[in-house]
Amino acid sequence: MRLSTKHHAHLREALRWTPTERLTPRTLAIALFAMGVPVLTGFALGRPGMGLVIGLGSMLLSAEVPGQQAEGGHGWGAAIVPALLAVPVAMLLSRAPWGDAAMVVLSVAAATGVNWSRPAAGGAIRFIVFLILNLGLAASGSGGAHRGGAALLFGIGALWRAVLRRLFGRRHAPAPAPAIETPPARVVTFDQRRHHFRRTMRTLQGWQYPIRLGFGLTAALLLRDLWPERHFGWIVLTIALLTPRTIEHLPVQITQRVAGTLAGVALARLILLLAPGQVALAATVVLLGVAAPLARAGNYAVYCLLSTPVILLAMDAGSEGRAGLLEDRLIATIGGAAVILLANWAMDRWLARGAEQ
């Protein structure tokens, strides 16, 4: 009964919809222009892949900081810097024969940043995700570009959203003075952070996230290379997206992503079968690209359902036999989730054994 209750609570949390802020005309305008202009322009010029990759860069940047921060908070600038930094790094690694090894090393090194501060943790994880996504885009030749060109298109999409935020900028009214004077917040100095970081990195607990991430990425690359005829590069991105900073035996986000991706793959298949021509396909992609970031703060599974077709169409633009590609993406998502759960279990046992000694 206890196990059943825990599973019910897990499913309730996975399906729970968190009320989001009211949609404003400014937010809607940015979302429509950010996705609509590149996608529709690409289809109109006969380069749909290029428009899709630029639109994907814009869509994913908005989704990285949910809610108010995505379009108007102070955290948006912290989201775009790691994303733009990942673009030139991905362009360099995509041309190197040792690119995969360098990607794992860089990802593990960046992952240690979670022990510095919360902002550093967010920036490190964004850099890892966007680095791996851009390498995947480069490997697939998305947008008709060769190698690092796809990463450049993705970066253009990120910059396009930044331009729109500036064009649709809003003035913030000065904050009212507090009725009761509050004591100033405690300021953590650089030396204090450095001391805490060094002390943490001397423990196994400080390395648990980088180790699990490195193990997962290495396993994903091996699985991809074992079946080169399949399209299992998606498993690498799954590892980057879903490896939790803290150990969870069955993270809710994994359940949400697997369920959302399954539904998203089915939706992508349906779109490809039923969309009557390029105009309808472009309009459908724009609609999904606008809705996905707005849904992320409400429920991650719904976000995956809406964003998966956009990502698949961008990464596989111009590919033949798309049905097989979609199925491979689903298999890779499930495989990536299994690798993460195995890494979490093994690290948990390792930490427990160390605590007993």
Phi, psi and chi 1 to 4 in degrees:
 res  aa     phi    psi   chi1   chi2   chi3   chi4
   1 MET       -  -38.0  178.0   63.2   68.7      -
   2 ARG   -63.6  -42.6  179.4 -179.3  178.3 -176.1
   3 LEU   -64.2  -41.6 -176.5   63.0      -      -
   4 SER   -62.5  -42.6  175.2      -      -      -
   5 THR   -61.8  -41.1  -58.8      -      -      -
   6 LYS   -64.7  -40.5 -177.0  165.8   66.2  173.6
   7 HIS   -65.9  -39.5  -74.2  173.9      -      -
   8 HIS   -62.7  -42.1  -79.8  -56.6      -      -
   9 ALA   -64.3  -38.0      -      -      -      -
  10 HIS   -63.6  -44.6  179.1   86.9      -      -
  11 LEU   -68.2  -38.3  -71.1  175.7      -      -
  12 ARG   -61.6  -41.9  -79.5 -162.2  -56.6  -89.8
  13 GLU   -67.1  -37.9 -179.3   63.4   22.5      -
  14 ALA   -66.9  -32.4      -      -      -      -
  15 LEU   -95.9   -6.7  -62.5  174.2      -      -
  16 ARG   -66.8  136.2 -177.7  171.5   62.1   90.2
  17 TRP  -101.3  121.4  177.5  -91.9      -      -
  18 THR   -88.2  123.3  -58.0      -      -      -
  19 PRO   -56.5  132.3  -22.8   32.7      -      -
  20 THR  -105.8  169.5   57.0      -      -      -
  21 GLU   -69.1  156.8  -64.0 -179.9    3.7      -
  22 ARG   -62.1  135.7 -176.3  177.0   60.2   86.9
  23 LEU   -71.6  124.1 -175.4   64.6      -      -
  24 THR  -100.3  156.7   64.8      -      -      -
  25 PRO   -57.0  -35.6  -25.6   34.2      -      -
  26 ARG   -64.3  -47.6  174.2 -178.0  179.2  -88.5
  27 THR   -61.3  -43.2  -56.9      -      -      -
  28 LEU   -66.1  -40.5 -176.6   58.4      -      -
  29 ALA   -63.2  -43.5      -      -      -      -
  30 ILE   -62.1  -45.2  -67.8  176.2      -      -
  31 ALA   -62.1  -42.4      -      -      -      -
  32 LEU   -67.4  -46.5  -76.1  171.0      -      -
  33 PHE   -69.2  -39.2  -81.4   95.1      -      -
  34 ALA   -62.0  -40.3      -      -      -      -
  35 MET   -93.3  -40.1 -165.5   69.9 -170.1      -
  36 GLY   -69.1  -44.2      -      -      -      -
  37 VAL   -62.2  -52.9  170.2      -      -      -
  38 PRO   -66.6  -40.3   19.0  -29.6      -      -
  39 VAL   -67.4  -49.1  170.5      -      -      -
  40 LEU   -67.1  -36.8  -64.7  178.1      -      -
  41 THR   -64.8  -42.9  -59.1      -      -      -
  42 GLY   -60.9  -43.5      -      -      -      -
  43 PHE   -66.5  -39.9  -85.9   85.7      -      -
  44 ALA   -65.4  -33.1      -      -      -      -
  45 LEU   -89.2    2.4  -63.5  176.9      -      -
  46 GLY    77.1   16.8      -      -      -      -
  47 ARG  -123.3   64.4  -58.2  -66.8  -61.7  -86.5
  48 PRO   -61.5  -35.5   22.0  -33.2      -      -
  49 GLY   -61.5  -40.7      -      -      -      -
  50 MET   -63.1  -45.7 -178.3  177.5  -65.5      -
  51 GLY   -63.2  -37.3      -      -      -      -
  52 LEU   -65.9  -41.8  -74.8  168.5      -      -
  53 VAL   -68.3  -41.2  174.6      -      -      -
  54 ILE   -63.4  -44.5  -64.9  174.8      -      -
  55 GLY   -63.3  -35.5      -      -      -      -
  56 LEU   -63.7  -42.8  178.5   64.0      -      -
  57 GLY   -59.2  -40.6      -      -      -      -
  58 SER   -68.2  -42.9  175.6      -      -      -
  59 MET   -64.3  -45.5 -178.4 -169.6   79.1      -
  60 LEU   -70.5  -30.8  -67.2 -177.2      -      -
  61 LEU   -65.0  -39.0 -108.8  -67.2      -      -
  62 SER   -68.0  -31.6   69.7      -      -      -
  63 ALA   -80.8  -13.9      -      -      -      -
  64 GLU   -71.6  -24.9  -80.7  -56.0  -59.1      -
  65 VAL  -124.6   90.5 -172.7      -      -      -
  66 PRO   -63.9  165.8  -15.7   28.7      -      -
  67 GLY    69.0 -142.3      -      -      -      -
  68 GLN   -63.6  -36.2 -174.8  179.7   22.3      -
  69 GLN   -67.0  -24.6  -72.5 -173.7  -25.6      -
  70 ALA   -61.7  -31.9      -      -      -      -
  71 GLU  -126.7  -16.0  -61.7  -65.2    2.0      -
  72 GLY  -140.8   -4.1      -      -      -      -
  73 GLY   -88.9  175.1      -      -      -      -
  74 HIS   -74.3  -16.1  -61.6  -67.7      -      -
  75 GLY   -78.7   -9.5      -      -      -      -
  76 TRP   -67.3  -38.6 -158.0   89.7      -      -
  77 GLY   -62.1  -36.0      -      -      -      -
  78 ALA   -69.1  -19.0      -      -      -      -
  79 ALA   -82.9  -37.7      -      -      -      -
  80 ILE   -78.4  -29.8 -166.5  172.2      -      -
  81 VAL   -63.6  -50.9  170.8      -      -      -
  82 PRO   -61.6  -34.7  -20.7   32.5      -      -
  83 ALA   -65.3  -44.0      -      -      -      -
  84 LEU   -70.9  -32.7  -66.2 -179.9      -      -
  85 LEU   -65.3  -34.3  178.7   61.3      -      -
  86 ALA   -68.1  -24.0      -      -      -      -
  87 VAL   -65.1  -55.7  169.6      -      -      -
  88 PRO   -65.3  -32.8   21.3  -32.2      -      -
  89 VAL   -64.0  -43.5  176.5      -      -      -
  90 ALA   -65.0  -38.9      -      -      -      -
  91 MET   -61.6  -38.3  -67.0  175.1   66.1      -
  92 LEU   -69.8  -48.3  174.8   63.6      -      -
  93 LEU   -67.8  -30.5  -63.5 -173.3      -      -
  94 SER   -66.0  -20.3   66.2      -      -      -
  95 ARG   -97.0   -6.1  -64.2 -179.5  172.8   90.8
  96 ALA   -99.3  139.3      -      -      -      -
  97 PRO   -66.8  -21.1   22.5  -32.4      -      -
  98 TRP  -101.1   22.3   36.2  -97.1      -      -
  99 GLY   -60.5  -40.4      -      -      -      -
 100 ASP   -63.9  -45.3  -73.8  -17.6      -      -
 101 ALA   -63.0  -42.2      -      -      -      -
 102 ALA   -65.0  -36.4      -      -      -      -
 103 MET   -62.4  -43.1  178.7  -89.2  -69.4      -
 104 VAL   -64.9  -44.7  174.7      -      -      -
 105 VAL   -62.0  -46.8  171.5      -      -      -
 106 LEU   -62.9  -39.7  -76.9  174.6      -      -
 107 SER   -65.4  -43.0  -63.1      -      -      -
 108 VAL   -65.1  -41.6  170.4      -      -      -
 109 ALA   -63.2  -44.3      -      -      -      -
 110 ALA   -64.5  -33.9      -      -      -      -
 111 ALA   -64.4  -24.7      -      -      -      -
 112 THR   -66.4  -18.4   62.9      -      -      -
 113 GLY   -63.6  -15.8      -      -      -      -
 114 VAL   -65.7  -18.0  -57.6      -      -      -
 115 ASN   -89.3   -3.4  -63.6  -53.9      -      -
 116 TRP   -85.9  -55.7 -177.6  -92.8      -      -
 117 SER  -164.3  168.0   66.0      -      -      -
 118 ARG   -64.9  -44.7  -68.9 -175.3   64.9 -178.6
 119 PRO   -60.7  -39.2  -24.0   34.1      -      -
 120 ALA   -65.4  -36.6      -      -      -      -
 121 ALA   -63.3  -45.8      -      -      -      -
 122 GLY   -62.2  -43.4      -      -      -      -
 123 GLY   -65.4  -39.2      -      -      -      -
 124 ALA   -63.8  -44.0      -      -      -      -
 125 ILE   -67.6  -39.3  -66.9  171.6      -      -
 126 ARG   -62.0  -42.8  -69.9 -175.3 -173.0   99.0
 127 PHE   -60.4  -45.0  172.5   78.0      -      -
 128 ILE   -61.4  -48.1  -65.6  166.3      -      -
 129 VAL   -62.6  -46.6  169.4      -      -      -
 130 PHE   -72.5  -31.1  -76.1  118.0      -      -
 131 LEU   -61.9  -48.0  172.6   63.1      -      -
 132 ILE   -70.0  -38.4  -66.8  171.8      -      -
 133 LEU   -62.8  -43.9  175.1   61.3      -      -
 134 ASN   -66.8  -35.2  -81.8  -65.6      -      -
 135 LEU   -65.4  -37.2  -74.2  171.9      -      -
 136 GLY   -65.8  -40.9      -      -      -      -
 137 LEU   -63.7  -41.2  -69.7  170.3      -      -
 138 ALA   -65.3  -40.9      -      -      -      -
 139 ALA   -66.7  -32.7      -      -      -      -
 140 SER   -86.4   -7.7   64.5      -      -      -
 141 GLY    64.7   34.8      -      -      -      -
 142 SER   -61.0  146.9  -60.6      -      -      -
 143 GLY    74.5   10.7      -      -      -      -
 144 GLY    76.8    8.1      -      -      -      -
 145 ALA   -93.1  156.0      -      -      -      -
 146 HIS  -102.3  135.4  -64.2  -73.4      -      -
 147 ARG    51.1 -122.0  -67.1  -65.8 -178.2  178.6
 148 GLY   -68.2   -8.1      -      -      -      -
 149 GLY   -61.4  -35.0      -      -      -      -
 150 ALA   -66.0  -38.1      -      -      -      -
 151 ALA   -63.6  -36.9      -      -      -      -
 152 LEU   -64.6  -41.7 -179.0   59.3      -      -
 153 LEU   -61.1  -40.6  -67.6  175.0      -      -
 154 PHE   -60.9  -44.1 -176.8   91.3      -      -
 155 GLY   -62.8  -35.8      -      -      -      -
 156 ILE   -61.9  -38.6  -68.5  173.1      -      -
 157 GLY   -62.5  -40.4      -      -      -      -
 158 ALA   -63.7  -43.7      -      -      -      -
 159 LEU   -65.7  -34.8  -71.2  173.4      -      -
 160 TRP   -61.1  -41.4  170.1 -126.6      -      -
 161 ARG   -67.0  -37.0  179.8  168.7  -74.1  -88.4
 162 ALA   -62.7  -39.6      -      -      -      -
 163 VAL   -63.3  -42.5  169.0      -      -      -
 164 LEU   -64.9  -39.1  -71.6  173.4      -      -
 165 ARG   -62.1  -35.3  -68.6 -175.3   73.0 -107.0
 166 ARG   -70.2  -43.3  176.9   66.8   64.5 -180.0
 167 LEU   -65.4  -37.7  -68.0  176.2      -      -
 168 PHE  -100.1   28.9  -70.9   92.4      -      -
 169 GLY   -60.9  152.9      -      -      -      -
 170 ARG  -127.6  152.6   63.0 -174.7  175.7 -170.4
 171 ARG   -90.6  132.4  -63.0  177.7  179.3  176.4
 172 HIS   -93.8  128.3  -64.0  -85.8      -      -
 173 ALA   -68.7  144.3      -      -      -      -
 174 PRO   -61.7  139.9   20.7  -31.3      -      -
 175 ALA   -67.8  137.2      -      -      -      -
 176 PRO   -66.0  148.8   23.9  -33.0      -      -
 177 ALA   -67.1  137.4      -      -      -      -
 178 PRO   -65.2  143.0   23.1  -31.8      -      -
 179 ALA   -66.8  -34.3      -      -      -      -
 180 ILE  -119.8  128.4  -58.8  176.2      -      -
 181 GLU   -68.4  127.8 -174.2  174.4  -10.3      -
 182 THR  -104.9  149.3   57.2      -      -      -
 183 PRO   -67.3  147.4   23.2  -33.0      -      -
 184 PRO   -62.2  146.4   23.0  -32.5      -      -
 185 ALA   -67.6  148.1      -      -      -      -
 186 ARG   -68.4  129.0  176.3  175.0  173.1  -93.8
 187 VAL   -97.7  125.6  177.2      -      -      -
 188 VAL   -92.2  123.2 -179.3      -      -      -
 189 THR   -79.4  164.4   66.4      -      -      -
 190 PHE   -61.1  -42.2  177.8   83.8      -      -
 191 ASP   -63.9  -36.6  -73.5  -21.0      -      -
 192 GLN   -66.5  -42.1  -71.8  173.3  -34.4      -
 193 ARG   -63.6  -42.8  -69.7 -163.4 -174.0  -80.2
 194 ARG   -63.4  -41.5 -177.0  177.7   58.5 -178.4
 195 HIS   -63.5  -44.1  177.5   71.6      -      -
 196 HIS   -63.2  -41.4  170.6   75.1      -      -
 197 PHE   -63.0  -47.6 -179.5   77.6      -      -
 198 ARG   -62.3  -41.4  -72.9  179.5  174.2  177.7
 199 ARG   -65.1  -40.5 -174.0  178.3   58.8 -151.7
 200 THR   -67.0  -40.2  -56.8      -      -      -
 201 MET   -74.1   -4.6  -63.3  -50.8  -65.4      -
 202 ARG   -87.6   -1.7  -67.0 -167.4 -172.6  103.4
 203 THR  -113.6  156.4   66.6      -      -      -
 204 LEU   -64.7  -33.8  179.4   59.8      -      -
 205 GLN   -59.8  -36.4 -177.9   66.6   39.7      -
 206 GLY   -67.6  -23.1      -      -      -      -
 207 TRP  -101.4    0.4  -76.9   95.8      -      -
 208 GLN   -63.1  -39.3   56.6   84.9   16.9      -
 209 TYR   -71.7  -48.2  174.1   62.4      -      -
 210 PRO   -59.0  -38.6  -25.8   35.2      -      -
 211 ILE   -65.3  -46.7  -70.5  173.2      -      -
 212 ARG   -63.8  -40.9  -73.5 -176.1  -65.3  114.1
 213 LEU   -65.3  -45.4  179.7   65.2      -      -
 214 GLY   -61.9  -42.4      -      -      -      -
 215 PHE   -61.0  -46.0  168.2   80.2      -      -
 216 GLY   -63.3  -44.3      -      -      -      -
 217 LEU   -65.5  -40.1  -67.7  176.5      -      -
 218 THR   -64.2  -45.1  -57.7      -      -      -
 219 ALA   -62.3  -38.8      -      -      -      -
 220 ALA   -64.7  -42.1      -      -      -      -
 221 LEU   -65.0  -38.7  -67.8  171.1      -      -
 222 LEU   -65.0  -44.2  -69.2  174.3      -      -
 223 LEU   -63.1  -40.1  -68.9  172.0      -      -
 224 ARG   -60.8  -43.5 -178.4 -159.7   66.3 -173.4
 225 ASP   -78.5  -20.6  -66.6  -18.7      -      -
 226 LEU   -69.1  -30.4  -82.5  175.0      -      -
 227 TRP  -124.7   70.8  -71.6  -79.8      -      -
 228 PRO   -64.5  -21.3   22.8  -33.0      -      -
 229 GLU   -76.3  -16.3   70.8  -79.3    0.8      -
 230 ARG   -93.9  171.7  -52.9  -58.9  -67.0  -94.2
 231 HIS  -111.1   68.9  -57.3   84.4      -      -
 232 PHE   -97.9   12.8  -75.1  167.6      -      -
 233 GLY   -61.1  -23.2      -      -      -      -
 234 TRP   -59.4  -27.7 -174.8  -94.8      -      -
 235 ILE   -64.9  -31.1 -168.2  173.5      -      -
 236 VAL   -64.8  -44.6 -173.7      -      -      -
 237 LEU   -65.7  -36.7 -178.7   59.1      -      -
 238 THR   -60.1  -42.6  -61.5      -      -      -
 239 ILE   -61.2  -45.6  -63.5  -65.3      -      -
 240 ALA   -63.4  -40.4      -      -      -      -
 241 LEU   -72.8  -36.7  -76.2  169.0      -      -
 242 LEU  -108.9   -8.3  -63.8 -173.9      -      -
 243 THR   -67.7  115.5  -60.5      -      -      -
 244 PRO   -77.8  150.6   27.6  -32.1      -      -
 245 ARG   -63.7  -38.5  -73.6  172.3   51.6 -170.3
 246 THR  -109.2  153.3   56.2      -      -      -
 247 ILE   -72.4  125.2  -62.6  175.3      -      -
 248 GLU  -132.1  132.3  -59.2  175.5   50.3      -
 249 HIS   -70.4  -36.1  -68.7  -71.0      -      -
 250 LEU  -141.1   82.3 -175.3   57.4      -      -
 251 PRO   -60.3  138.8  -20.6   32.2      -      -
 252 VAL   -59.1  -36.1  169.5      -      -      -
 253 GLN   -65.3  -30.3 -161.7  174.3   53.6      -
 254 ILE   -66.5  -45.6  -74.2 -175.7      -      -
 255 THR   -58.9  -43.4  -59.1      -      -      -
 256 GLN   -64.6  -41.1  -68.5  175.3  -40.2      -
 257 ARG   -69.8  -42.3 -178.3  159.8 -170.9   86.4
 258 VAL   -62.8  -46.3  171.7      -      -      -
 259 ALA   -65.0  -44.6      -      -      -      -
 260 GLY   -65.7  -38.7      -      -      -      -
 261 THR   -67.9  -40.9  -59.3      -      -      -
 262 LEU   -56.7  -48.8  172.8   61.3      -      -
 263 ALA   -67.3  -35.6      -      -      -      -
 264 GLY   -67.6  -38.3      -      -      -      -
 265 VAL   -63.5  -42.8  167.5      -      -      -
 266 ALA   -62.7  -39.7      -      -      -      -
 267 LEU   -65.9  -41.2  179.0   58.1      -      -
 268 ALA   -61.8  -42.6      -      -      -      -
 269 ARG   -60.8  -43.4  175.5   78.4   67.2   84.3
 270 LEU   -63.2  -41.4 -167.1   63.9      -      -
 271 ILE   -61.8  -45.2  -69.0  170.5      -      -
 272 LEU   -66.0  -30.7  -68.5  171.5      -      -
 273 LEU   -79.9  -35.7  -71.3  175.5      -      -
 274 LEU  -105.8  -19.7  -59.9 -178.0      -      -
 275 ALA   -64.2  113.2      -      -      -      -
 276 PRO   -82.5   74.4   30.0  -31.1      -      -
 277 GLY   105.8  171.4      -      -      -      -
 278 GLN   -66.3  -36.0  -63.3  -69.7  -64.9      -
 279 VAL   -64.2  -45.1  174.2      -      -      -
 280 ALA   -66.1  -38.1      -      -      -      -
 281 LEU   -64.4  -44.7  179.6   60.4      -      -
 282 ALA   -62.4  -44.0      -      -      -      -
 283 ALA   -63.2  -39.0      -      -      -      -
 284 THR   -65.6  -43.0  -57.5      -      -      -
 285 VAL   -63.4  -41.9  169.8      -      -      -
 286 VAL   -62.1  -44.6  170.2      -      -      -
 287 LEU   -59.9  -45.2  179.2   62.2      -      -
 288 LEU   -66.3  -40.2  -67.0  173.4      -      -
 289 GLY   -66.6  -28.0      -      -      -      -
 290 VAL   -78.6  -41.4  169.6      -      -      -
 291 ALA   -75.2  -34.5      -      -      -      -
 292 ALA   -58.8  -52.7      -      -      -      -
 293 PRO   -61.7  -32.2  -21.2   33.4      -      -
 294 LEU   -70.7  -25.1  -58.1  177.4      -      -
 295 ALA   -88.5  -15.5      -      -      -      -
 296 ARG   -59.7  -43.8 -177.0 -179.1  176.5  106.7
 297 ALA   -67.0  -23.7      -      -      -      -
 298 GLY   -79.2  -49.4      -      -      -      -
 299 ASN  -161.5  126.7 -175.8  -83.6      -      -
 300 TYR   -68.0  -31.2 -173.2   64.4      -      -
 301 ALA   -65.0  -41.2      -      -      -      -
 302 VAL   -65.5  -40.0  176.5      -      -      -
 303 TYR   -59.0  -44.8  165.1   74.2      -      -
 304 CYS   -63.2  -40.0  -68.7      -      -      -
 305 LEU   -58.0  -43.9  162.9   64.8      -      -
 306 LEU   -80.7  -35.4  -61.7  173.5      -      -
 307 SER   -85.1  -27.1   64.5      -      -      -
 308 THR   -57.3  -46.4  -66.0      -      -      -
 309 PRO   -60.2  -36.6  -24.3   35.0      -      -
 310 VAL   -65.8  -44.8 -179.0      -      -      -
 311 ILE   -64.4  -43.6  -60.3  173.3      -      -
 312 LEU   -63.4  -45.3  -69.1  173.6      -      -
 313 LEU   -65.9  -34.8  -69.1  170.9      -      -
 314 ALA   -71.2  -43.0      -      -      -      -
 315 MET   -74.0  -28.6  -64.9 -171.3   72.8      -
 316 ASP  -111.0   20.9  -57.1  -32.8      -      -
 317 ALA   -58.8  127.0      -      -      -      -
 318 GLY    84.4   -3.1      -      -      -      -
 319 SER   -78.9  149.7  -60.4      -      -      -
 320 GLU   -92.1  158.0  -60.8  -64.2  -27.4      -
 321 GLY    64.2   46.5      -      -      -      -
 322 ARG   -61.7  -28.7 -105.8 -168.1 -154.9  119.7
 323 ALA   -57.9  -44.5      -      -      -      -
 324 GLY   -64.2  -36.6      -      -      -      -
 325 LEU   -62.0  -43.2  -70.0  171.8      -      -
 326 LEU   -62.8  -42.4  -61.3 -179.6      -      -
 327 GLU   -65.5  -38.9  -67.9  165.1   -0.7      -
 328 ASP   -62.7  -37.7  -75.3   -9.1      -      -
 329 ARG   -61.8  -40.6  -61.1  -68.7 -167.7 -109.8
 330 LEU   -66.8  -45.8  177.2   59.0      -      -
 331 ILE   -60.3  -41.6  -65.0  171.7      -      -
 332 ALA   -65.0  -36.9      -      -      -      -
 333 THR   -63.0  -45.2  -60.5      -      -      -
 334 ILE   -65.9  -41.2  -63.2  173.3      -      -
 335 GLY   -63.3  -41.1      -      -      -      -
 336 GLY   -63.1  -40.5      -      -      -      -
 337 ALA   -62.3  -39.9      -      -      -      -
 338 ALA   -64.7  -41.0      -      -      -      -
 339 VAL   -62.2  -42.4  169.3      -      -      -
 340 ILE   -63.9  -43.8  -68.8  170.4      -      -
 341 LEU   -63.5  -38.9  -65.6  177.7      -      -
 342 LEU   -64.7  -43.5  175.0   61.4      -      -
 343 ALA   -64.1  -40.4      -      -      -      -
 344 ASN   -62.8  -44.2  -71.0   -6.4      -      -
 345 TRP   -63.9  -45.2  173.7   81.4      -      -
 346 ALA   -65.2  -42.8      -      -      -      -
 347 MET   -66.5  -37.1  178.8   55.2   71.0      -
 348 ASP   -61.3  -42.9 -166.1   32.5      -      -
 349 ARG   -64.9  -40.2  -64.4  -69.1  -61.6  -88.0
 350 TRP   -62.9  -45.4 -169.3    1.1      -      -
 351 LEU   -65.8  -39.2  -71.3  169.5      -      -
 352 ALA   -65.8  -39.6      -      -      -      -
 353 ARG   -65.7  -38.0 -162.3  154.5   47.8 -114.2
 354 GLY   -66.9  -34.6      -      -      -      -
 355 ALA   -68.7  -29.2      -      -      -      -
 356 GLU   -75.2  -23.7  -65.7  171.9   -3.8      -
 357 GLN   -79.4      -  -64.9  175.6   -7.4      -
